[in-house]
Amino acid sequence: MDIRSTSTAELERRRAEINRKLKEDDLGVMWGVTRWVSHASEKNGVIKEKQAIDAELLRRKKTNHDSN
């Protein structure tokens, strides 16, 4: 996902989906020993994506606020 070109509504939907996945520990990885390694890697990636989305939404809010 190219965060800068994605609509604000889509970023907000993706952020809500990420929040749900983190809350429910639903990262779509298999069970067993592999799950623990995959889970940590997937969770790290999801958290980084959420941080990028949050930063972009904040940037947009500041840009819109500054232009008013």
PDB file as gemmi writes it, atoms N, CA and C in Angstrom:
CRYST1    1.000    1.000    1.000  90.00  90.00  90.00 P 1                      
ATOM      1  N   MET A   1       0.845  -1.171   0.000  1.00  0.00           N  
ATOM      2  CA  MET A   1       0.000   0.000   0.000  1.00  0.00           C  
ATOM      3  C   MET A   1       0.897   1.241   0.000  1.00  0.00           C  
ATOM      4  N   ASP A   2       0.650   2.115  -0.942  1.00  0.00           N  
ATOM      5  CA  ASP A   2       1.362   3.387  -0.979  1.00  0.00           C  
ATOM      6  C   ASP A   2       0.590   4.365  -0.099  1.00  0.00           C  
ATOM      7  N   ILE A   3       1.075   4.559   1.098  1.00  0.00           N  
ATOM      8  CA  ILE A   3       0.352   5.327   2.111  1.00  0.00           C  
ATOM      9  C   ILE A   3       0.072   6.756   1.664  1.00  0.00           C  
ATOM     10  N   ARG A   4       1.004   7.387   0.995  1.00  0.00           N  
ATOM     11  CA  ARG A   4       0.812   8.795   0.602  1.00  0.00           C  
ATOM     12  C   ARG A   4      -0.266   8.981  -0.464  1.00  0.00           C  
ATOM     13  N   SER A   5      -0.509   7.963  -1.283  1.00  0.00           N  
ATOM     14  CA  SER A   5      -1.508   8.119  -2.341  1.00  0.00           C  
ATOM     15  C   SER A   5      -2.845   7.448  -2.006  1.00  0.00           C  
ATOM     16  N   THR A   6      -2.907   6.759  -0.883  1.00  0.00           N  
ATOM     17  CA  THR A   6      -4.146   6.095  -0.474  1.00  0.00           C  
ATOM     18  C   THR A   6      -5.065   7.116   0.180  1.00  0.00           C  
ATOM     19  N   SER A   7      -6.361   6.975  -0.047  1.00  0.00           N  
ATOM     20  CA  SER A   7      -7.320   7.922   0.522  1.00  0.00           C  
ATOM     21  C   SER A   7      -7.321   7.847   2.046  1.00  0.00           C  
ATOM     22  N   THR A   8      -7.716   8.944   2.662  1.00  0.00           N  
ATOM     23  CA  THR A   8      -7.802   8.998   4.119  1.00  0.00           C  
ATOM     24  C   THR A   8      -8.779   7.943   4.635  1.00  0.00           C  
ATOM     25  N   ALA A   9      -9.907   7.788   3.967  1.00  0.00           N  
ATOM     26  CA  ALA A   9     -10.900   6.799   4.396  1.00  0.00           C  
ATOM     27  C   ALA A   9     -10.317   5.378   4.360  1.00  0.00           C  
ATOM     28  N   GLU A  10      -9.560   5.067   3.320  1.00  0.00           N  
ATOM     29  CA  GLU A  10      -8.953   3.743   3.208  1.00  0.00           C  
ATOM     30  C   GLU A  10      -7.892   3.544   4.298  1.00  0.00           C  
ATOM     31  N   LEU A  11      -7.102   4.573   4.583  1.00  0.00           N  
ATOM     32  CA  LEU A  11      -6.115   4.469   5.656  1.00  0.00           C  
ATOM     33  C   LEU A  11      -6.798   4.247   7.004  1.00  0.00           C  
ATOM     34  N   GLU A  12      -7.898   4.931   7.231  1.00  0.00           N  
ATOM     35  CA  GLU A  12      -8.627   4.757   8.484  1.00  0.00           C  
ATOM     36  C   GLU A  12      -9.223   3.356   8.586  1.00  0.00           C  
ATOM     37  N   ARG A  13      -9.728   2.808   7.471  1.00  0.00           N  
ATOM     38  CA  ARG A  13     -10.250   1.428   7.469  1.00  0.00           C  
ATOM     39  C   ARG A  13      -9.134   0.429   7.757  1.00  0.00           C  
ATOM     40  N   ARG A  14      -7.966   0.629   7.123  1.00  0.00           N  
ATOM     41  CA  ARG A  14      -6.836  -0.278   7.340  1.00  0.00           C  
ATOM     42  C   ARG A  14      -6.351  -0.193   8.781  1.00  0.00           C  
ATOM     43  N   ARG A  15      -6.297   1.013   9.342  1.00  0.00           N  
ATOM     44  CA  ARG A  15      -5.886   1.169  10.734  1.00  0.00           C  
ATOM     45  C   ARG A  15      -6.854   0.441  11.665  1.00  0.00           C  
ATOM     46  N   ALA A  16      -8.154   0.533  11.402  1.00  0.00           N  
ATOM     47  CA  ALA A  16      -9.147  -0.176  12.220  1.00  0.00           C  
ATOM     48  C   ALA A  16      -8.950  -1.693  12.112  1.00  0.00           C  
ATOM     49  N   GLU A  17      -8.665  -2.169  10.908  1.00  0.00           N  
ATOM     50  CA  GLU A  17      -8.416  -3.598  10.703  1.00  0.00           C  
ATOM     51  C   GLU A  17      -7.165  -4.037  11.476  1.00  0.00           C  
ATOM     52  N   ILE A  18      -6.114  -3.245  11.424  1.00  0.00           N  
ATOM     53  CA  ILE A  18      -4.885  -3.565  12.151  1.00  0.00           C  
ATOM     54  C   ILE A  18      -5.152  -3.578  13.655  1.00  0.00           C  
ATOM     55  N   ASN A  19      -5.877  -2.584  14.144  1.00  0.00           N  
ATOM     56  CA  ASN A  19      -6.195  -2.544  15.572  1.00  0.00           C  
ATOM     57  C   ASN A  19      -6.959  -3.795  15.999  1.00  0.00           C  
ATOM     58  N   ARG A  20      -7.913  -4.236  15.174  1.00  0.00           N  
ATOM     59  CA  ARG A  20      -8.674  -5.449  15.486  1.00  0.00           C  
ATOM     60  C   ARG A  20      -7.755  -6.660  15.512  1.00  0.00           C  
ATOM     61  N   LYS A  21      -6.892  -6.779  14.491  1.00  0.00           N  
ATOM     62  CA  LYS A  21      -5.984  -7.921  14.426  1.00  0.00           C  
ATOM     63  C   LYS A  21      -5.069  -7.974  15.644  1.00  0.00           C  
ATOM     64  N   LEU A  22      -4.537  -6.834  16.049  1.00  0.00           N  
ATOM     65  CA  LEU A  22      -3.653  -6.806  17.207  1.00  0.00           C  
ATOM     66  C   LEU A  22      -4.419  -7.138  18.487  1.00  0.00           C  
ATOM     67  N   LYS A  23      -5.625  -6.598  18.624  1.00  0.00           N  
ATOM     68  CA  LYS A  23      -6.437  -6.849  19.815  1.00  0.00           C  
ATOM     69  C   LYS A  23      -6.807  -8.325  19.937  1.00  0.00           C  
ATOM     70  N   GLU A  24      -7.177  -8.942  18.814  1.00  0.00           N  
ATOM     71  CA  GLU A  24      -7.622 -10.336  18.818  1.00  0.00           C  
ATOM     72  C   GLU A  24      -6.486 -11.318  18.563  1.00  0.00           C  
ATOM     73  N   ASP A  25      -5.269 -10.802  18.381  1.00  0.00           N  
ATOM     74  CA  ASP A  25      -4.107 -11.642  18.075  1.00  0.00           C  
ATOM     75  C   ASP A  25      -4.392 -12.497  16.843  1.00  0.00           C  
ATOM     76  N   ASP A  26      -4.999 -11.870  15.841  1.00  0.00           N  
ATOM     77  CA  ASP A  26      -5.418 -12.545  14.608  1.00  0.00           C  
ATOM     78  C   ASP A  26      -4.504 -12.115  13.465  1.00  0.00           C  
ATOM     79  N   LEU A  27      -3.303 -12.679  13.452  1.00  0.00           N  
ATOM     80  CA  LEU A  27      -2.331 -12.273  12.439  1.00  0.00           C  
ATOM     81  C   LEU A  27      -2.212 -13.293  11.310  1.00  0.00           C  
ATOM     82  N   GLY A  28      -3.075 -14.299  11.309  1.00  0.00           N  
ATOM     83  CA  GLY A  28      -3.142 -15.233  10.188  1.00  0.00           C  
ATOM     84  C   GLY A  28      -1.915 -16.095   9.996  1.00  0.00           C  
ATOM     85  N   VAL A  29      -1.316 -16.556  11.067  1.00  0.00           N  
ATOM     86  CA  VAL A  29      -0.160 -17.437  10.945  1.00  0.00           C  
ATOM     87  C   VAL A  29      -0.493 -18.809  11.513  1.00  0.00           C  
ATOM     88  N   MET A  30       0.245 -19.812  11.046  1.00  0.00           N  
ATOM     89  CA  MET A  30      -0.042 -21.192  11.434  1.00  0.00           C  
ATOM     90  C   MET A  30       0.308 -21.470  12.889  1.00  0.00           C  
ATOM     91  N   TRP A  31      -0.122 -22.626  13.370  1.00  0.00           N  
ATOM     92  CA  TRP A  31       0.106 -23.049  14.751  1.00  0.00           C  
ATOM     93  C   TRP A  31       1.414 -23.823  14.877  1.00  0.00           C  
ATOM     94  N   GLY A  32       1.849 -24.039  16.100  1.00  0.00           N  
ATOM     95  CA  GLY A  32       3.053 -24.806  16.362  1.00  0.00           C  
ATOM     96  C   GLY A  32       4.260 -23.900  16.523  1.00  0.00           C  
ATOM     97  N   VAL A  33       5.427 -24.510  16.477  1.00  0.00           N  
ATOM     98  CA  VAL A  33       6.673 -23.771  16.674  1.00  0.00           C  
ATOM     99  C   VAL A  33       6.832 -22.674  15.629  1.00  0.00           C  
ATOM    100  N   THR A  34       6.471 -22.978  14.406  1.00  0.00           N  
ATOM    101  CA  THR A  34       6.590 -21.984  13.332  1.00  0.00           C  
ATOM    102  C   THR A  34       5.738 -20.760  13.624  1.00  0.00           C  
ATOM    103  N   ARG A  35       4.621 -20.980  14.293  1.00  0.00           N  
ATOM    104  CA  ARG A  35       3.712 -19.874  14.604  1.00  0.00           C  
ATOM    105  C   ARG A  35       4.417 -18.808  15.431  1.00  0.00           C  
ATOM    106  N   TRP A  36       5.195 -19.187  16.400  1.00  0.00           N  
ATOM    107  CA  TRP A  36       5.811 -18.199  17.293  1.00  0.00           C  
ATOM    108  C   TRP A  36       6.796 -17.304  16.537  1.00  0.00           C  
ATOM    109  N   VAL A  37       7.565 -17.888  15.650  1.00  0.00           N  
ATOM    110  CA  VAL A  37       8.508 -17.103  14.850  1.00  0.00           C  
ATOM    111  C   VAL A  37       7.746 -16.232  13.857  1.00  0.00           C  
ATOM    112  N   SER A  38       6.803 -16.852  13.149  1.00  0.00           N  
ATOM    113  CA  SER A  38       6.010 -16.121  12.153  1.00  0.00           C  
ATOM    114  C   SER A  38       5.182 -15.026  12.810  1.00  0.00           C  
ATOM    115  N   HIS A  39       4.621 -15.338  13.967  1.00  0.00           N  
ATOM    116  CA  HIS A  39       3.773 -14.388  14.672  1.00  0.00           C  
ATOM    117  C   HIS A  39       4.555 -13.127  15.026  1.00  0.00           C  
ATOM    118  N   ALA A  40       5.749 -13.293  15.563  1.00  0.00           N  
ATOM    119  CA  ALA A  40       6.564 -12.139  15.946  1.00  0.00           C  
ATOM    120  C   ALA A  40       6.905 -11.291  14.734  1.00  0.00           C  
ATOM    121  N   SER A  41       7.253 -11.935  13.647  1.00  0.00           N  
ATOM    122  CA  SER A  41       7.606 -11.222  12.420  1.00  0.00           C  
ATOM    123  C   SER A  41       6.389 -10.494  11.857  1.00  0.00           C  
ATOM    124  N   GLU A  42       5.250 -11.178  11.784  1.00  0.00           N  
ATOM    125  CA  GLU A  42       4.021 -10.582  11.254  1.00  0.00           C  
ATOM    126  C   GLU A  42       3.566  -9.421  12.133  1.00  0.00           C  
ATOM    127  N   LYS A  43       3.607  -9.607  13.442  1.00  0.00           N  
ATOM    128  CA  LYS A  43       3.175  -8.551  14.355  1.00  0.00           C  
ATOM    129  C   LYS A  43       4.056  -7.315  14.193  1.00  0.00           C  
ATOM    130  N   ASN A  44       5.344  -7.514  14.072  1.00  0.00           N  
ATOM    131  CA  ASN A  44       6.269  -6.403  13.882  1.00  0.00           C  
ATOM    132  C   ASN A  44       5.938  -5.639  12.604  1.00  0.00           C  
ATOM    133  N   GLY A  45       5.655  -6.362  11.526  1.00  0.00           N  
ATOM    134  CA  GLY A  45       5.303  -5.719  10.260  1.00  0.00           C  
ATOM    135  C   GLY A  45       4.003  -4.943  10.349  1.00  0.00           C  
ATOM    136  N   VAL A  46       3.020  -5.516  11.030  1.00  0.00           N  
ATOM    137  CA  VAL A  46       1.718  -4.866  11.184  1.00  0.00           C  
ATOM    138  C   VAL A  46       1.851  -3.603  12.030  1.00  0.00           C  
ATOM    139  N   ILE A  47       2.639  -3.676  13.078  1.00  0.00           N  
ATOM    140  CA  ILE A  47       2.842  -2.510  13.934  1.00  0.00           C  
ATOM    141  C   ILE A  47       3.543  -1.393  13.152  1.00  0.00           C  
ATOM    142  N   LYS A  48       4.532  -1.734  12.338  1.00  0.00           N  
ATOM    143  CA  LYS A  48       5.214  -0.724  11.520  1.00  0.00           C  
ATOM    144  C   LYS A  48       4.253  -0.093  10.516  1.00  0.00           C  
ATOM    145  N   GLU A  49       3.391  -0.915   9.918  1.00  0.00           N  
ATOM    146  CA  GLU A  49       2.405  -0.375   8.974  1.00  0.00           C  
ATOM    147  C   GLU A  49       1.462   0.584   9.697  1.00  0.00           C  
ATOM    148  N   LYS A  50       1.001   0.206  10.878  1.00  0.00           N  
ATOM    149  CA  LYS A  50       0.105   1.064  11.653  1.00  0.00           C  
ATOM    150  C   LYS A  50       0.794   2.383  12.003  1.00  0.00           C  
ATOM    151  N   GLN A  51       2.048   2.337  12.393  1.00  0.00           N  
ATOM    152  CA  GLN A  51       2.787   3.562  12.706  1.00  0.00           C  
ATOM    153  C   GLN A  51       2.891   4.468  11.485  1.00  0.00           C  
ATOM    154  N   ALA A  52       3.123   3.888  10.328  1.00  0.00           N  
ATOM    155  CA  ALA A  52       3.213   4.676   9.091  1.00  0.00           C  
ATOM    156  C   ALA A  52       1.864   5.307   8.756  1.00  0.00           C  
ATOM    157  N   ILE A  53       0.788   4.538   8.934  1.00  0.00           N  
ATOM    158  CA  ILE A  53      -0.555   5.065   8.679  1.00  0.00           C  
ATOM    159  C   ILE A  53      -0.869   6.192   9.653  1.00  0.00           C  
ATOM    160  N   ASP A  54      -0.583   5.983  10.935  1.00  0.00           N  
ATOM    161  CA  ASP A  54      -0.833   7.025  11.936  1.00  0.00           C  
ATOM    162  C   ASP A  54      -0.065   8.302  11.602  1.00  0.00           C  
ATOM    163  N   ALA A  55       1.192   8.161  11.209  1.00  0.00           N  
ATOM    164  CA  ALA A  55       2.009   9.330  10.867  1.00  0.00           C  
ATOM    165  C   ALA A  55       1.436  10.063   9.656  1.00  0.00           C  
ATOM    166  N   GLU A  56       0.990   9.314   8.652  1.00  0.00           N  
ATOM    167  CA  GLU A  56       0.421   9.940   7.456  1.00  0.00           C  
ATOM    168  C   GLU A  56      -0.890  10.645   7.772  1.00  0.00           C  
ATOM    169  N   LEU A  57      -1.752  10.015   8.570  1.00  0.00           N  
ATOM    170  CA  LEU A  57      -3.015  10.655   8.936  1.00  0.00           C  
ATOM    171  C   LEU A  57      -2.761  11.924   9.756  1.00  0.00           C  
ATOM    172  N   LEU A  58      -1.779  11.893  10.646  1.00  0.00           N  
ATOM    173  CA  LEU A  58      -1.430  13.076  11.425  1.00  0.00           C  
ATOM    174  C   LEU A  58      -0.889  14.176  10.512  1.00  0.00           C  
ATOM    175  N   ARG A  59      -0.041  13.806   9.550  1.00  0.00           N  
ATOM    176  CA  ARG A  59       0.490  14.776   8.592  1.00  0.00           C  
ATOM    177  C   ARG A  59      -0.643  15.443   7.815  1.00  0.00           C  
ATOM    178  N   ARG A  60      -1.606  14.620   7.372  1.00  0.00           N  
ATOM    179  CA  ARG A  60      -2.737  15.168   6.615  1.00  0.00           C  
ATOM    180  C   ARG A  60      -3.570  16.104   7.476  1.00  0.00           C  
ATOM    181  N   LYS A  61      -3.780  15.717   8.733  1.00  0.00           N  
ATOM    182  CA  LYS A  61      -4.577  16.554   9.636  1.00  0.00           C  
ATOM    183  C   LYS A  61      -3.874  17.893   9.855  1.00  0.00           C  
ATOM    184  N   LYS A  62      -2.566  17.866  10.058  1.00  0.00           N  
ATOM    185  CA  LYS A  62      -1.817  19.118  10.270  1.00  0.00           C  
ATOM    186  C   LYS A  62      -1.833  19.970   9.012  1.00  0.00           C  
ATOM    187  N   THR A  63      -1.676  19.332   7.844  1.00  0.00           N  
ATOM    188  CA  THR A  63      -1.685  20.066   6.575  1.00  0.00           C  
ATOM    189  C   THR A  63      -3.039  20.725   6.353  1.00  0.00           C  
ATOM    190  N   ASN A  64      -4.105  19.990   6.614  1.00  0.00           N  
ATOM    191  CA  ASN A  64      -5.452  20.556   6.456  1.00  0.00           C  
ATOM    192  C   ASN A  64      -5.710  21.666   7.457  1.00  0.00           C  
ATOM    193  N   HIS A  65      -5.231  21.489   8.673  1.00  0.00           N  
ATOM    194  CA  HIS A  65      -5.418  22.502   9.726  1.00  0.00           C  
ATOM    195  C   HIS A  65      -4.617  23.766   9.393  1.00  0.00           C  
ATOM    196  N   ASP A  66      -3.402  23.610   8.915  1.00  0.00           N  
ATOM    197  CA  ASP A  66      -2.544  24.744   8.585  1.00  0.00           C  
ATOM    198  C   ASP A  66      -3.083  25.540   7.397  1.00  0.00           C  
ATOM    199  N   SER A  67      -3.771  24.862   6.477  1.00  0.00           N  
ATOM    200  CA  SER A  67      -4.274  25.559   5.295  1.00  0.00           C  
ATOM    201  C   SER A  67      -5.594  26.267   5.537  1.00  0.00           C  
ATOM    202  N   ASN A  68      -6.198  26.037   6.687  1.00  0.00           N  
ATOM    203  CA  ASN A  68      -7.483  26.698   7.003  1.00  0.00           C  
ATOM    204  C   ASN A  68      -7.280  28.001   7.707  1.00  0.00           C  
TER     205      ASN A  68                                                      
END                                                                             
